Amino acid sequence: MKRDLHLHTYCSDGCYEVEEVVKKAKEYGLEQIAITDHDTIEGIIRARLCAGEEIECISGIEFTCQDQLFSGQEERYSIHLLGYGFDETNLKLCKRLEKRNMQVRACYKELLHSLRQYGIDCCIEQVPISWGTVMQLRDIQTYLSNKFSENPKIMEAKHMVASYAESLIKWNIPVEEAIQLVHEAGGKAVWAHPFCVYQQFQKRKISFMTVQKLLDALQKMGVDGIEADYLDFSEQERKVLREEAKKRMLFITAGSDFHGKAGRDRMINVL
C-alpha cells in the first residue's frame, strides 16, 4: 500500500486546504494518508469526506510537545509526536487540545498588548501569518521589522517578543501526556522525524546516540513507533532507524511532512 502519514493543511501551518491536500495525494497515487496538523484534529473529517473510497484516511495529529529534560540528557528538547488511528471524538483529547490552543492564543494576545509600552499598537488580526493559520513568534518579529522599523525602541520590543518563547512552550503538551492521550483515545503514538528535535522552536539535528537515549526514555513512556522513512532523511539515516526500531520492537511509519511550500512541497510514496 502506497502511503504518506505526515501531511499538513491550512488547519495548522500548511499552505493548502484539506481538500486540496487530499486531491494532491490522489495525484501521487497514494492509497493511505493521515492529515497530521499541529495540535489540532480539525481537518480529519473533511479529509475523509474528500477521500471517499479512493484513499484510506486514518486519523492523525502532530503534537508540538513541551521542551523538557529527558533522562540522561543535559539539554531540554521538544520532540514532535504523531498520533494515529485514534477516535477523534474522544472527549478528553478534544478538551485538552482546545485548552492548549486557548492558552496559546491568550499568550499571543498578552504579548501584543505588552508591546504597547514600546509604542507599538496592534492586534492579533493585523499580524500576517507565514504558514497556514498558526501564528509564530517569527511572524510578529517580521511584522515589527516591516511596520515599526523607525521606532526607537524596536530592538527592545523584538527582544521582548523573543522572550515569550518560554511562555508559549509551557502551554505545549508534555510528551508523556500526549502519548497517554493518544492511547486513551485508542490510537498509537509515533516519534516524528527522530533526528530532528526543537529547542525554543528552533530545529536541531541530533546524533544517532542521542536518538537512542531519547528512545530509551520514550519507550518507558509508552511510545509505539518511529517515523523512520522520513522524506528529508538520507537512506543511511532511514536504515539505522529501521534497524533500531526492529531491535526495540517498534513499528515504523513513512511521512513527507508536506506543507506545500519552502522545501515541504513533495509527498512521499512508500509501500
C-alpha positions as CSV (number, residue, x, y, z in Angstrom):
1,M,0.0,0.0,0.0
2,K,1.4,3.4,-1.0
3,R,1.1,5.8,1.9
4,D,2.2,9.1,3.3
5,L,1.3,9.5,7.0
6,H,2.6,13.0,7.7
7,L,0.6,15.8,5.9
8,H,-0.2,19.3,7.0
9,T,-3.0,21.5,5.8
10,Y,-4.3,25.1,6.3
11,C,-5.8,23.9,9.6
12,S,-2.3,24.4,11.1
13,D,0.8,25.5,9.3
14,G,0.2,24.1,5.8
15,C,-0.5,26.1,2.7
16,Y,-3.4,24.2,1.2
17,E,-6.9,23.5,2.4
18,V,-7.7,19.9,3.4
19,E,-9.5,19.1,0.2
20,E,-6.5,20.3,-1.9
21,V,-4.1,18.1,0.0
22,V,-6.3,15.1,-0.4
23,K,-6.5,15.9,-4.2
24,K,-2.7,16.0,-4.4
25,A,-2.5,12.7,-2.5
26,K,-4.7,11.2,-5.2
27,E,-2.5,12.6,-7.9
28,Y,0.5,11.0,-6.2
29,G,-1.3,7.7,-6.4
30,L,-1.4,7.3,-2.6
31,E,-3.7,4.7,-1.1
32,Q,-3.4,5.7,2.6
33,I,-2.8,9.1,4.2
34,A,-3.0,10.8,7.5
35,I,-3.6,14.5,8.0
36,T,-1.3,15.3,10.9
37,D,-1.9,19.0,11.6
38,H,-0.1,20.6,14.6
39,D,-2.1,20.3,17.8
40,T,-5.5,20.1,16.1
41,I,-7.8,17.4,14.7
42,E,-9.9,19.9,12.8
43,G,-9.3,18.6,9.3
44,I,-9.8,14.8,9.8
45,I,-13.5,14.6,9.0
46,R,-13.1,16.9,6.0
47,A,-10.3,14.7,4.7
48,R,-12.3,11.5,5.0
49,L,-15.2,13.1,3.1
50,C,-13.0,14.2,0.3
51,A,-11.0,11.0,0.2
52,G,-14.1,8.9,-0.3
53,E,-13.3,5.3,-1.3
54,E,-10.2,6.2,-3.3
55,I,-7.9,6.7,-0.3
56,E,-7.9,5.4,3.2
57,C,-7.7,8.4,5.5
58,I,-6.7,7.5,9.1
59,S,-6.9,9.9,12.0
60,G,-3.8,11.8,12.7
61,I,-2.2,14.6,14.7
62,E,1.3,16.1,15.4
63,F,1.8,17.3,18.9
64,T,4.3,20.1,19.4
65,C,5.5,18.8,22.7
66,Q,7.0,20.8,25.5
67,D,10.7,21.4,25.7
68,Q,11.7,19.1,28.5
69,L,14.7,17.3,30.1
70,F,14.8,13.7,29.2
71,S,16.7,11.1,31.4
72,G,20.4,11.2,30.6
73,Q,20.3,14.5,28.8
74,E,21.8,17.8,29.8
75,E,19.7,19.9,27.4
76,R,15.9,20.3,27.1
77,Y,14.4,19.1,23.8
78,S,10.9,19.4,22.3
79,I,10.0,16.4,20.2
80,H,7.1,16.2,17.8
81,L,4.8,13.3,18.5
82,L,2.5,11.8,15.8
83,G,-0.8,10.1,16.9
84,Y,-2.6,7.7,14.6
85,G,-5.8,5.7,14.4
86,F,-7.4,7.3,17.5
87,D,-11.0,8.3,18.0
88,E,-11.1,12.0,17.0
89,T,-14.3,12.4,19.0
90,N,-12.7,11.4,22.3
91,L,-13.8,14.0,24.8
92,K,-10.6,14.1,26.9
93,L,-8.4,14.5,23.8
94,C,-10.7,17.2,22.3
95,K,-10.9,19.2,25.6
96,R,-7.1,19.0,26.1
97,L,-6.3,20.3,22.6
98,E,-8.9,23.1,23.0
99,K,-7.4,24.1,26.4
100,R,-3.9,24.2,24.9
101,N,-4.9,26.2,21.9
102,M,-6.9,28.7,24.0
103,Q,-3.8,29.2,26.3
104,V,-1.6,29.8,23.3
105,R,-4.0,32.3,21.8
106,A,-4.2,34.1,25.1
107,C,-0.4,34.2,25.3
108,Y,-0.1,35.9,21.9
109,K,-2.8,38.5,22.8
110,E,-0.9,39.2,26.1
111,L,2.3,39.7,24.1
112,L,0.7,42.1,21.6
113,H,-0.8,44.0,24.5
114,S,2.6,44.3,26.2
115,L,4.1,45.8,23.0
116,R,2.1,48.9,23.6
117,Q,4.7,50.1,26.2
118,Y,7.0,50.5,23.2
119,G,4.6,52.5,21.2
120,I,3.5,49.5,19.1
121,D,-0.2,49.3,19.0
122,C,-1.5,46.3,17.0
123,C,-4.0,43.4,17.4
124,I,-3.6,39.7,16.6
125,E,-5.6,40.0,13.4
126,Q,-3.1,42.5,11.9
127,V,-0.1,40.2,12.0
128,P,0.3,38.3,8.7
129,I,0.8,34.5,9.3
130,S,3.6,33.0,7.2
131,W,2.5,29.4,7.4
132,G,-1.2,28.4,7.3
133,T,-3.2,29.6,10.3
134,V,-0.7,29.0,13.1
135,M,0.9,32.2,14.4
136,Q,4.6,32.0,15.2
137,L,6.9,34.4,17.1
138,R,8.8,35.0,13.9
139,D,5.6,36.3,12.3
140,I,5.5,39.0,14.9
141,Q,9.2,39.8,14.5
142,T,8.7,40.2,10.8
143,Y,5.7,42.4,11.3
144,L,7.6,44.7,13.7
145,S,10.5,44.9,11.2
146,N,8.2,45.8,8.4
147,K,5.8,48.2,10.2
148,F,7.8,49.7,13.0
149,S,11.4,49.9,11.8
150,E,11.6,53.6,12.7
151,N,10.5,53.1,16.3
152,P,13.5,53.9,18.6
153,K,12.5,51.1,20.9
154,I,12.2,48.5,18.1
155,M,15.1,46.3,19.4
156,E,13.8,46.3,22.9
157,A,10.4,45.3,21.5
158,K,11.9,42.4,19.4
159,H,13.8,41.2,22.4
160,M,10.6,41.0,24.4
161,V,8.9,39.1,21.6
162,A,11.8,36.5,21.7
163,S,11.4,36.2,25.5
164,Y,7.9,34.9,25.0
165,A,9.2,31.6,23.7
166,E,9.3,30.3,27.2
167,S,5.7,31.4,27.9
168,L,4.5,29.6,24.8
169,I,6.5,26.5,25.5
170,K,4.9,25.9,28.9
171,W,1.4,25.6,27.2
172,N,2.5,22.8,24.9
173,I,1.6,19.3,26.0
174,P,4.3,17.2,27.6
175,V,5.3,14.2,25.6
176,E,4.2,11.7,28.2
177,E,0.8,13.2,28.4
178,A,0.5,13.3,24.6
179,I,1.2,9.6,24.5
180,Q,-1.4,8.9,27.1
181,L,-4.0,11.0,25.3
182,V,-3.4,9.1,22.1
183,H,-3.6,5.7,23.8
184,E,-6.7,6.6,25.8
185,A,-8.4,7.5,22.5
186,G,-7.5,4.1,21.1
187,G,-4.5,5.2,18.9
188,K,-0.8,4.7,18.5
189,A,2.0,7.2,19.3
190,V,4.9,7.7,17.0
191,W,8.1,9.8,17.3
192,A,8.2,12.1,14.3
193,H,11.4,12.7,12.4
194,P,13.7,11.3,15.1
195,F,16.9,13.0,14.0
196,C,15.2,16.4,14.3
197,V,14.2,18.0,17.6
198,Y,13.5,21.5,18.7
199,Q,14.8,23.9,21.3
200,Q,12.7,27.0,21.9
201,F,11.0,26.4,18.5
202,Q,14.4,26.2,16.6
203,K,15.1,23.0,14.8
204,R,18.2,21.0,15.9
205,K,19.7,17.9,14.3
206,I,20.8,15.3,16.9
207,S,23.2,12.4,16.7
208,F,22.1,8.7,16.5
209,M,23.4,8.2,20.0
210,T,21.1,10.9,21.3
211,V,18.3,9.4,19.3
212,Q,18.9,6.1,21.1
213,K,18.9,7.8,24.5
214,L,15.7,9.6,23.8
215,L,14.1,6.4,22.6
216,D,15.0,4.8,25.9
217,A,13.0,7.5,27.7
218,L,10.2,7.5,25.2
219,Q,9.7,3.7,25.4
220,K,9.3,4.0,29.1
221,M,6.6,6.5,28.4
222,G,4.9,4.1,26.0
223,V,5.8,5.2,22.5
224,D,4.7,2.7,19.9
225,G,6.8,3.6,16.8
226,I,9.1,5.9,15.0
227,E,8.9,7.8,11.7
228,A,11.9,6.0,10.1
229,D,11.1,6.7,6.5
230,Y,11.1,10.5,6.7
231,L,11.4,12.2,3.3
232,D,14.3,14.5,4.4
233,F,16.4,11.7,5.8
234,S,19.2,10.1,3.9
235,E,18.9,6.4,3.1
236,Q,21.6,5.7,5.7
237,E,19.6,7.6,8.3
238,R,16.5,5.6,7.4
239,K,18.4,2.4,7.5
240,V,19.7,2.8,11.0
241,L,16.3,3.9,12.3
242,R,14.6,0.9,10.8
243,E,17.2,-1.4,12.4
244,E,16.8,0.4,15.7
245,A,13.0,0.1,15.5
246,K,13.3,-3.6,14.8
247,K,15.6,-4.2,17.7
248,R,13.3,-2.4,20.0
249,M,10.1,-4.0,18.5
250,L,8.7,-0.6,17.5
251,F,6.8,-0.2,14.2
252,I,7.9,2.3,11.6
253,T,6.0,4.9,9.6
254,A,6.7,6.9,6.5
255,G,6.0,10.6,6.1
256,S,6.9,13.6,3.9
257,D,6.0,16.4,6.4
258,F,4.2,18.0,3.4
259,H,3.3,21.7,4.0
260,G,3.0,22.9,0.4
261,K,6.0,25.2,0.1
262,A,9.6,26.0,1.0
263,G,11.1,22.6,0.6
264,R,8.0,20.9,2.0
265,D,6.1,20.6,-1.2
266,R,6.5,16.9,-2.0
267,M,4.7,13.9,-0.8
268,I,6.4,10.5,-0.1
269,N,5.2,7.4,-1.8
270,V,6.3,4.4,0.3
271,L,4.9,0.9,0.1
